[in-house]
Amino acid sequence: MAACLVSSALHTGALAQSNNSFVLPQEVRDQFEFVIGEWDVEVTLANGNVYQAEWQNSWLADGVALVQEWRGPYTKGIELRYYNAVDGGWQGYNVYTMNGGQARRMTSARDGANMVVTIKETNRQGQEFLNRETYSDITAHGWSMRSELSYDDGETWQPGQYSLVARRRE
């Protein structure tokens, strides 16, 4: 089994050490490097309300996983992202207080200069939908993100419930 995982990891560009430990290639790690650090965030809701939040992001397990902690006036939560060398992409889960602690699965991929995170969710009526967050305008000092929703498994998208601008805390 370990040999299969190492073979798959090598096939997708991951490096293997002599002890079969997974090492994330720098070019893959760089895809999320822009969020590492502490951020002051301004969130704009679809209804026009604006609020401030804090977001702290750091690497775990020598850069194989990323933990993100969100603190805002309406919700608090964590996100855990990791690179799956077998599938060749970022995966993870997020858990927020506004969801009653329900874990939501997410996948992430680069799209040119943007990072796109897709979250599988269920609304209060029990309807499943996708929430796509597109991170753009990425610099060392900040970035923006917008949310879009799909109720037909990604065939069509409509504006989501929020957008945000993050500025690196000095």
N, C-alpha and C positions, 0 to 999 in steps of 0.2 A: 504494500500500500504506500509506504513512504517513497519508494522508488517511483511510483506513478505520480505522486504529488510533485516530486522534484522534477521529473520529466516534464510535466505540465507547466510547472513554474518556469523552467528554462525555455520552453516553447513560447510562452507569452512574454518573455523578456525579463523575467525575474532571475536573480542570481542565487546560486546555492553555495553555501559554505560546506566544508568537509563534514560538519555535524548535521547536515540536512536542514539547517535553519533557513528560514525564508528572509531574504533581504530585499526590501523594496528598491527598485531602480530609481536613481535620482530623478530622471525625467518623469516618472510616474508620481513620485512624491511631490515634485514641483507643481503638479496640477492643483493641489490644495494648499501649497505653501503660502499663498496670498492671504488665507484666513488666520494664520497662526498669529497669536498675540491677543491684546486686549483692545476692544472696540467700543466706541460710543456710537449708538445706533439711533437714527430717527426713523420711526415707522409711520407710514401714512396708510390708514385704512381706507377701504373702498367708500365708506361714508364720509370721508374727508377729515375725520379725526386724526390727530397726530400725537404720538407719544414718544418718550425717550426710553431706551433700554441699554443694557450692557451685555456684551458677548465676549466670552473668553474661550480661546481655542488653543489646544496644545497637542503635540504628538505623544503617543504612548508606544510602548514596546519597540523602542528604537526606530520609530517612524513608520511602523507597519499599520498603525491605527491612529485615528484622530478623534479626540473627545472635544465636544463643544458644550459650553454651559451658557444658557440664556437666562437673563434676569430682567424682567420687565414688570410694569405695574399690573398687568392682567394675567400673566402666566410666567411660570418658571419651568425650565426643562433642560434636558441633556440630549445630545446626539452623539452617536458613536458610528464612525465610518471606518471601513477597512477595505483594503484592496484584495480582491479575490483573483489570484493569479490563474486559477483554473478557468474561470469565466472571462478573465481579462478585463475586469471593471471594478469600480468602487461600489460597495454595498453598505448597508447599515440600517440602523433603527433610530427613531427619535421617540422620546417620552416627555410629554408636557402635562402640567397640572390641569390645563384647560380641557384635556382629553381624558381626565380621570385616571391618568397613569397608563393609558392604553399605548402599547408600542406600535409604531407605524413603520413599515418597511420602506426603504428608499434605495434608489440606485442613482449613480452619478456618472457623468461622462463629459469630457471636453467637447465643445463645439466651436472650433476656431479659437478666438480669444476669450470666449465665454465658458463658464462651467454651468452645466444644466443638471439639476437635482430633481428627480421625479419621485414623489411620495404617494403611496397607495393609501387612500383614506376611506372612511365610511362616515356619512353625515348622520345627523340625529334621526332621520327617517329610515336609516338602514341602507341607503343607496351608496354603492361604491363609486368612487371617482378618483381621478388622478389630479394631483397638485404639482405643477411644474414650476420650479424656482430657477430663474435664469440670472446668474451673477455676471455682471458686465461692467465696463468702464473700470477695469481692475488696474490699480496702481499700487505702489508700496504704501501709500498713505490712505487709501480708501477704495471703495467700490460701491456699486448699487445692485439691487436685486428686485425683480418683479415676479409676482405670482400669477399663474394662469391655471384655469381649471378645465378638465375634460370629463364629460359624462358618457363618452362613447369610446373609451379605451384609447384615447389619443388621436382619434380621427379629426376632431375639431377642438379648438381651444377658445376660451373666453377669458376676459380679464378676471383675475383672482381677487381675493379679499384684502391684499396688502402689497405694498412695495416698501423698500427701505434704502437708506443711504448709511453706510458705515464709514466712520473716520477713526483712524488709529489713535488710540489714547497715548498721549505723550508723557 
